[in-house]
Amino acid sequence: MLYAKCGHISQSLSLFRISNDDSKNIVTWTSLISQLSHYKKSLQALTYFNRMRCSGIYPNPFTFSAILPACADTVVVSHGEQMHGLIWKHGYETDVFVGSALVDMYAKCSDMTSAERVFDEMPERSLVSWNSMIVGFLKNKLYDRAIGVFREILRDTLLGPDQVTFSSVLSACANLVEFKFGKQVHGIIFKHGLITLAYVKNSLMDMYCKCGLLDDAVKLFNTIGDRDVVTWNVITMGCVHNDNFGEACYYFWLMKKEDAYRVFDEIGDPNVVCWTAIIAACQQHGCANEVIGLFEKMIKEGITPEYITFISVLSACSHTGQVEDGFKYFNSMTEVHNVKPGPEHYACMVDLLGRVGRLDEANSFVESMPMKPDSSVWGALLGACRKYGNVEMGREVAERLFKLEPENSGNYALLSNLYTRYGMLEKADEVRRLMGINGVRKEHGCSWIDVQHMTFVFTVNDKSHSRTDEIYEMLWKLKDLIKKKGYVAETQFATNNVGGSEEQSLWYHSEKIALAFGLMALPVGAPIRIKKNLRTCGDCHTVMKFASEVFKREIIVRDINRFHRFTNGLCSCKDYW
């Protein structure tokens, strides 16, 4: 039977067939039947059960306990009924293991009347018997009956519910949307000390999600340290069930990052592809320091990095202002690793220099490139010119970009904003006219937020919501509170004169309006999650930091570039994005 236990059923059957009949006893027959049943070879299990009886060997309680699951898997109740008759004939109807298997068989064959009859006639019942009844009612959609059996278990002082019991009754509560009793079950689980089991927590989360209590599910999710794929699926599908599609995407993103880590850790000898994949994943999620740490570890392991690896590493240096390290890694490409830099690597280096304000060096670096700079390189330099207010260089770079990608509205917007910032309004108007001539349409910024299973979209100076007056009242309250904390408007990010002044126009940005609505509409203490289709501006970024501190709330803003997590007045990007 060793072959059968190792999953080699065909070898086990061949060996069994050539064995002498004298060597085949009730133990060997039962073991074979048990393994056939275990591996879902139900008809073969029934065939060998009949052969055993024909050979003159009579089944014992263990044999019946082994064959009844096979009867259940056929979903033909007559098979089980015949086996039930044999059990009576052999006098094993009082055996607790046989009785439990009979209850389970009838339940899986959707005959709960027979299952109840067997259960009621059992002189002794184990927790397995009770669980079989709960699971049976659950599978047959008799959710009230499943909860009723659970209540009976609680009244029996000799029985202690296990994770199967709790998981099943929670599923029944979820299907009935019985969140009040579900919360009572939560308390009982805690009392029994089973709250730490992932199987139980997953069932609890599922119950809360299906009962529309997504916030409770999220709180529970945050307490689970070692999350398996079921945990992630439950919270993701829970968001979908509650029409919270943005949140579902957010948790799917988080899951990919954490599964990624687990898979990488389980690889015994990761190659360069594996290393590059995990490094790229960290970079995509803004974990720049982890990128550098993993890269250094990879080098120590003797793995030679590839072209794509360096893109992530250089980008990480750019987003953390590590200029010296960036040049060290860039130079090592050719000097150490024999990797020829491409446009993407040069764009990262231009971005690195531009972010720290070294625009002349960045421009010289572009001119020294051995290949013709593409739009990614010039785009990085234009963004730096916009940030540091270099109008002349910005104009020259923008003109190059207009030729390379004339339909990209972002380049026109950057130059126009740069002119506006320094009062060059006629120049800004010229850029906007050029957009019209080239048939380029500016992409309008919008932000959206999910509240009570609904998605609300806001644009700049939005007044479409039915609670507009309340929203703006909250917005002005927010403004007053953070000014007391030291907020000073960053008027360089004011692109439209709304409300009579540049400072006032900043407060009509879509993400600020969404924030005000979230503060007003979401439960106190609940995270506020905002999505935006464009890059969030520096002033809005500052306001979010202050708001997270003033209101003691976690604020997550997902813009076109990355996630920003604001807590206690700080952002996960460390103000460098």
N, C-alpha and C positions, 0 to 999 in steps of 0.2 A: 504493500500500500504506500510505500515511499514515493513511487512515481506519481500516484494520485495526489498526495499531499503537496508535491512540488508543481502540480499543474499539468503533468504529463499523463493525461487521462488515457490516450491511445496506447501508450506503452504499458500502463497499468492493466488495461483490459486485455491486451495480448498476453501478458504474463499470467493473468488470472485464467484465461481460456486454456493455456497449456499446462496449468497446475493440476496435480492429481486431485480427484474429488475428496480423497481422504484428508487433504490439507485444507479444505474449505470448510470452515466452521462458521458459527453465527457471528463471530467477531470480524472475520475477513469479509463476509457478505455485507454486514452492516457498514463496515468501513468503506467498501466500494460504493454502496448505495448512497452513503452520506456524501462522498466526494462528487459523485455524478449529480446529486441534487444541488450541491454547493456551486458547481460550475454550470448550473442551469441546463443540464442535459436531462430534463425531466422525464421524457418518454423512455430513455434508456434506463433511468433509475427504476421506473415502474416495470420495465421488462425484466431487469435483473431481480427485482423483488419477487416477481412471479416465478422466475427460474429457481430462486432459492426455495420457495415453498414447494415447487415440484420435486426438488431434490430431497425432500423430506426434512428440511431444516425449518423450524418454526420461528417467526419473528419474536423479538422481545421488546420491551418498552423503548430501548434505544433505537431499534430498527424502525418502529413506528414514528418516533420523533424525527428520524432521518428522512422517511419517505413522505411524510405529510407536507413538507415544504415543496416537494416535487409536484404533489397533487395541486397545491395552491398555484404553482407557476403555470400549470396547464390551463388554469381558469375554467376548468370543466368540473362543475360541482359533483357530478356523478362519480368521478374518480375518488374524490374525498369521501363521499357517502359510502362507497363500497369499502374503503379503508376503515371508515368508522364502524361498519358492521363487523369487520374482522377484529377490531379492537375490542368490541363487546364480546365477541366469540372467545377471545383469548383472555378476557377478564382484566384488561388494562385500563378500563375507562376511568378508574379512580386515580391513576398515576398523574401527578401534577404536571410533569413534563409533557406527557402525551396529551393531557387535557388542554394545556396552553397551546400546543401545536395544532390541535383541532380547532380551537377558537380562531387562531391566526389563519388557518386554511379556509374556514367558512367566511371569515371577514374578507379575505382577498378574492374569494369567489362571489362576493357581494350578497351573501346569504347571512345577514345579521340576525335573522330570527333563529336560525340553527346555532349561530355563534353564541347568542344569549342563552339558549337552552342548555348548551354544553357548559357554559360558564356557571349558570345557576345550579347545575347538578354536581359541580366539582366539590368534593368534601374538603379539599384544601386548595388554597389559591396562593400563588406567589405573585410578586410584583410583575413578573413577566406576563402572567395571566391578565392582570389588570391593564397593563400596558397594551396587550393585544386587543382588548376591548376598546380602549381609547383610540388606538390607531385604526381599528376597524371602523368605528363610527366616523372618524375623521375622513378616511378614504372613501367612505360611502356618503359623505357630505351631510351626515347627521351630527352637526356641530353641537347642538344643544345636548344631545345624548353624551357626546364626548366630555363636555364640561361636567355633566351630571356624574359620570363615572369618576372624574377627577375629584369631585367633592366627596364622594364615598371613600376614596383613598385617604383623603385628609382626615376623615372621621375614624379611620382604622389606626389606632395608636401603635400597632405593631409594624405597620408599613411606612416606609420612607420613600417619597417620590424620587426618581432619578432624572437624569437629563433627558431620557426618552419621554418620560411622563410630562415633564415641563414643556419640552419642545412641541409635543403633540397638542397639549391643551392651549398653548399660545397660538398655534396655528388655527385652532378652532376659534379662539377669540378674534384673531385677525379676520377670518372669513365672515364672522358675525358682526364685525366692527364693535366688539364688546370691550372697549378700551378701559372702562371702569373696572371690570373684573380682571382684565389683563394687567392693570396696575396692581391689583391685589395679588395676583400671581407673582408679579415682580417682587413684591415684599416677601412672599413666602419663599421664593428662590433665595433671596438674601438671607433669610432666617435659616435656611438649610445649608448655607455655605457653598452654594453651587454657582454663585454669580460670576466666579472667575473662569468658568468653563466657556470656551469659545463657542461651542455648539449651542449652549443656552443663550449666550449673549446675541448670537446671530438670530435666534428665534425671537428674542425680545425685540431686537431692532426691527425685524420684519413685521411683528405685531404692531409696533408703534407707527411704522411707515404706512401700513395698510389701514390703520385707524385714523390717518391724517395727522398724526402727532410727530411730524418730521423733526421738530426741534428736540423732542425727547430722544428720538433715534440718533440724532447727531451727537447729543451729550453722551449717550452710551457708547457710540462709535469712538469718541475721543478717549474713552477709558480703556479701550482694547489695545494692548501693546503689540502682541504678535497677531497681526491680521492675516487671515488666509483669504483665498480667492472668493470664498463664500461671503465673508464679511464685506469685501469690496462690492460684490455683486448685489448684496442686500441693500447697502446704502445708495448705490447708483440707481438700482431699479426703484428704490423707495422715492428718490427724487423724481424719477420719471412718473411714477404712480401719482405723485402730488403735483404734477405739471410744472416741476421745478427743473426745467431742462438745462439751464445754465449751470445749476449746482451739479447736475448729473455729469456734465462735461468736466467740471472742476474735479469731482471725485475720480473720474476715469483718468484724468491727467495725473492725479496723485498716485493712483494705483499703479500706473505704468512706471512711475519713478521708483516706488517701493518694490514692486515685483522684480523690476530690473535689478535692484540691489541684491535681492534674494537669489535670483538666478545666477548673477555674477559670482556671489559668494559660494554657490554650490558647484561652480565649475572648478574642477581639480587643477587644471593647467591652462588658464585662459591664454588665447593667442592675441595677436594685435587687433583682430577684428572685435573681439570681446572687450578688450581694454578701450578701444576707440568708441564702441557703442555706449559704454557706461560713462565715459568722459563727456561724450556729446550730450547724453541725457542730462547730466548734471549742469552742463552749460545752458541747455535749453530752459532749464528751470531756475536759472540765476544763481546756482551754487558755485560761484567762482572759486572760492578757496578750496572746495572739494575737488574741483577740476585740477588745480595745481597739485594738490596732494596726491591724487590718483596718478597724474602724469609722472611725478617724481618716483612714485612707487613702481610704476611700469618700467621706468628706466633702470631702477635698481634690480628689477627682476630679469633684466637682460633682453627686454622686448624692444625692438626697433620701431619707433613711431612712423606713421604714414602721413601722406598729404593731408587727409581729412582730420587726423588727430591734431595737427598743428593749428587748424582753423579754430577749433574749440579752445585750445590752450591760449592762443593769442587773443581771442575774443574775451576770455576770462581775465587776462591781464588788462585789457582795455576797460572792462567794466569795474575794475578795482583800482585803476590808476597806477599799476605796477609797471612803470616805464622801463626801468632797468631790466627787470625780469623779462619783459616783453621783447626787448632787443636781444637779450641773452638767448631766448628760445628761438627767435627769428634767425639769428646768426648761426645757431646750432643746426638749423635745417640743412644748410649746405656744408658747413665746416665739420659736422660730426655725423649726421645721419644721411647725407647724400640725397636730400629731398629738395627738389627745385621749387622755390616759392612761386605761387601763382597769384592772379589778381585778388583772390579772396584774402590771401595772407597780407598783401600790400594794403588792402582796404582796412584790415584790422589794425595795422600799424599806423595808418593815417588817422584812424578813429582814436587810437591810443594817444597819439600826440595832440590831436585836436581837443580831446576831452580835458586835458590838463592845461589847455590854453597856449600850447607851443605851435601856433599856426604857421609861422615862417618855416620852422623845421618840418612841419607836415607838408607844406607846399614844396619845399626842396626835396623831400623824400619822394613825392609824386614825380617830380621832374627827373629824378635819378632812376626811375623804374626802367628795367630792360625791355619791357613791353608797353604797348599803348594803354594808358589808364582807361578802365571802363567806368560805367555809371556808378558802380558800387564804391569805387575809390573817390570819385568826385563828389558823390553824395555824402560820404563821410566828412569830407572837408567842408562842404557847404553847411552841414549841420553844426560844425565847430564855429564857422564864421557867424552863423545865426546866434549861437550861444554867447560868443565873446564880442559880438558887435563889430566885426571887421567888414565894413560895407564894401570897400573897394575890391578886396579879395573875393567876397561873397558874390559880387556882380560878375566878376570874371569866371568864377567857377560855375555860377548858374547859367551863364551863356553857353558854356560847354555842354552842360546837362540838357539845355533846351534843344541842342542839336542831336545829342545822343538819344534822348527819350522825350520827344516833344509833347507826348500825351500824358506825361506824369504830372498831375496837378500839384503834388507835394513840393516839387522844386519851385514852381511859381509862388506857392504860398509862403515858402521859406524866405524867398527874396523879398516878396511884398511885405511880409512882417518885419523884415530887417529894415527896409526903408521907413516903414511906419514908425518903428521904434525910435528912429532918429529924426522924426519930423519931416522926412522927405516924401511928403504926401503925393506930389506930382509924379515922382518916380514910381511910387506904389501903384498909382492909377495906371501908369504906362504898362506895368506888369500885368495888371488885371485886363487891360485892353488886349494885350498880346495873347492872353489866355482865350479871349473871345475870338480873335483872329484865327488862332490855331484850333478852335473848336474844343477847347479843354474845359471841362466842368469841374469845379471844386467839390471835393467830397465833404459833405457836411457832417460835423461831429454829432454823435448822439450817444447817450448812455442809457442803460436799462438795468432794472432791479426787479427781483422777484419778491412779491409779498402775498402771502395767503393764496398760493397756487396760481397767481396771476403775474404776468410780466408787464411792467410799466416802462415805457420808453419816453425819454426826455431829450429835447434838443435845446440849443442855446435860447435863452429868454423864453422858455416854454411856459405857456399859460393854458394848455389844453386840458389839464387834469381838473376834475370836478372839485378838488380840494386845493385849488391853486392858492387861494388866500392864506390858508393854513400853512401850506408849504413855504411860501415866501415869509410868513411870520416866523417860522422856524429858522429860515435862512438868515434873517436879520438878527435873530437871537444868537445863532451860532457865530455870526460876525462879531457881535458885541462881546461874547464870552472869550473868543480867542484873541481879540484885540487886547483884552485885559491881561492875557497871558504873554503878550509881546509880539503878536502877529503884525507884520508890516507887509502891505500889498506889494507884490512884484509886478509893477505895471508894465514891464517889458513884454509880458505875456498877454497884454490887452491888445486884441486885434480889431475889435469893433467898439465903437463909442456908443454904449448902451447905458441909458440912465443918467447921462449928463457928464460923466467923467470916466477916465481910463480905469481908475480903481473900482468904480461901481460896475463897470462892464465885466470885470473879472468874476463878479458874483452871479452872473447870469450863465456861466458855463454849465454845460449839461450835467457833468459829474457832481457839481456842488448842489444842483437842484435835486438830483437823485439821492444824494447824501441826506439832504434836509427831509425828503420824503421818507427815507429809511429810518431816520431818527424819530420821526413822528408815527410811522405806521408799524414798525417792527417791535416785538416785545422788548422790554428793558433788559439790557444785558446780552441780547442775541447779536451774533455777528451781522455786520452789514456788508453785503457783497454786491459790487457794482461792476458792470462790464462797459467798456467803451470801444468804439470802432477805430479810434485814432489814438495817437500817443497823448497821454495826459500831460497837461502843462505844469510848469514848475510851481506856479502859484496854487493850483489845485492840489498838487502834491504836498505843499506846505500846510494847506488848510486841513487835509486829511490827517496829517501828523498831530496837529493841535487838537482836532476833534476827537481823535482816539484817546488822547490824554484827558480832555475835559469831560467827556461822557463815559470814560472807562469802558470803551467798546473796541472790539476788534473790527477793523475795516479792511476789506480786501477789494482792491481795484485791479481788474484785469484789463490792461490796455492792449494795443496792438503789438507791443513788444514783449511784455512779461506780466507776471503777477506782482503786485505790491501789497505787502501785509503790514498794516499800521497797528501798532500796539504801544500803549504808554508813551506816545509822542515820538516813536521811532518807526522807521520803515525797513523792511527786510532788504531793500536794495542799498541801504546805507547812503542814500541820497546820490547814488552814482549809477544812473541807468541810461 
